Amino acid sequence: MNNKTKALNLLGLAQRARKLESGSPTVLTNIRSKQAKLVIIAEDASQNTKKQFLDKSEYYGIPSYITFSKAEISQAIGKERTVCAFTDNGFAQSFKKLL
């Protein structure tokens, strides 16, 4: 199993553990309140979406990754999403190690 698969499995695990927030409005709220520990943006998200989340994450000092496609993220968490964020440091650290 490669690291990309492991990282996607970790997304699913975090989702089930309720340590993952997804959807643009929810993730923005989590970034502003500094609840988000790591932000994941789909590589096929619109330029506008990417810019919005990269700028917000950078402003609040939260690491962000553009790694998976919308389809991969959606399949991993069982919901159609373009952006999601870990709200738990343990999951965020594990995710960083895999990438």
C-alpha positions as CSV (number, residue, x, y, z in Angstrom):
1,M,0.0,0.0,0.0
2,N,1.5,3.3,-1.0
3,N,1.5,6.5,1.1
4,K,-1.2,8.2,-1.1
5,T,-3.6,5.3,-0.3
6,K,-2.6,5.4,3.4
7,A,-3.2,9.2,3.5
8,L,-6.7,8.7,1.9
9,N,-7.5,6.0,4.4
10,L,-6.5,8.4,7.1
11,L,-9.0,10.9,5.8
12,G,-11.7,8.3,6.1
13,L,-10.6,7.3,9.6
14,A,-10.6,11.0,10.7
15,Q,-14.0,11.4,9.2
16,R,-15.4,8.5,11.2
17,A,-13.7,9.8,14.3
18,R,-15.3,13.2,13.8
19,K,-11.9,14.8,13.6
20,L,-12.4,16.0,10.0
21,E,-14.5,18.9,8.8
22,S,-15.4,19.2,5.2
23,G,-17.2,21.7,2.9
24,S,-16.1,25.2,2.2
25,P,-18.2,27.2,4.7
26,T,-17.4,24.8,7.6
27,V,-13.7,24.6,6.8
28,L,-13.4,28.5,6.5
29,T,-15.1,28.8,9.9
30,N,-12.6,26.2,11.3
31,I,-9.6,28.1,9.8
32,R,-10.8,31.4,11.3
33,S,-11.4,29.9,14.7
34,K,-8.0,28.1,14.4
35,Q,-9.7,24.7,15.0
36,A,-8.3,23.5,11.7
37,K,-4.8,21.9,12.1
38,L,-4.2,21.0,8.4
39,V,-6.3,21.9,5.3
40,I,-6.6,19.7,2.2
41,I,-7.7,21.2,-1.1
42,A,-8.6,19.1,-4.2
43,E,-6.1,19.6,-7.0
44,D,-9.0,20.0,-9.4
45,A,-10.8,22.7,-7.3
46,S,-11.4,26.0,-9.1
47,Q,-8.6,28.5,-9.1
48,N,-10.8,30.8,-7.0
49,T,-11.3,28.0,-4.3
50,K,-7.6,27.2,-4.2
51,K,-6.6,30.8,-3.8
52,Q,-9.2,31.4,-1.1
53,F,-8.2,28.5,1.0
54,L,-4.4,28.9,0.5
55,D,-4.6,32.6,1.4
56,K,-6.8,31.9,4.5
57,S,-4.6,29.0,5.6
58,E,-1.4,31.0,5.2
59,Y,-2.9,34.1,7.0
60,Y,-3.8,31.9,10.0
61,G,-0.6,29.9,9.8
62,I,-2.3,26.6,9.1
63,P,-0.5,24.1,6.7
64,S,-2.4,23.3,3.6
65,Y,-1.9,20.7,0.9
66,I,-3.2,20.4,-2.6
67,T,-2.9,16.7,-3.2
68,F,-5.9,14.6,-4.2
69,S,-8.6,15.0,-6.7
70,K,-12.2,15.8,-5.7
71,A,-13.1,12.2,-6.6
72,E,-10.4,10.8,-4.3
73,I,-11.4,13.0,-1.4
74,S,-15.1,12.3,-1.9
75,Q,-14.5,8.6,-2.0
76,A,-12.3,8.6,1.1
77,I,-14.8,10.5,3.3
78,G,-18.0,9.3,1.7
79,K,-19.3,12.8,0.9
80,E,-18.7,14.9,-2.2
81,R,-16.2,17.5,-1.1
82,T,-13.5,19.8,-2.6
83,V,-11.9,20.9,0.7
84,C,-11.5,19.4,4.1
85,A,-9.5,20.0,7.3
86,F,-8.3,17.9,10.2
87,T,-9.3,19.3,13.6
88,D,-7.0,17.0,15.5
89,N,-3.2,17.4,15.8
90,G,-2.5,13.6,15.8
91,F,-4.3,13.1,12.5
92,A,-2.7,16.2,11.0
93,Q,0.8,15.0,12.0
94,S,0.2,11.5,10.7
95,F,-1.0,12.9,7.4
96,K,2.1,15.1,7.1
97,K,4.4,12.2,7.6
98,L,2.7,10.2,4.8
99,L,3.2,13.0,2.2
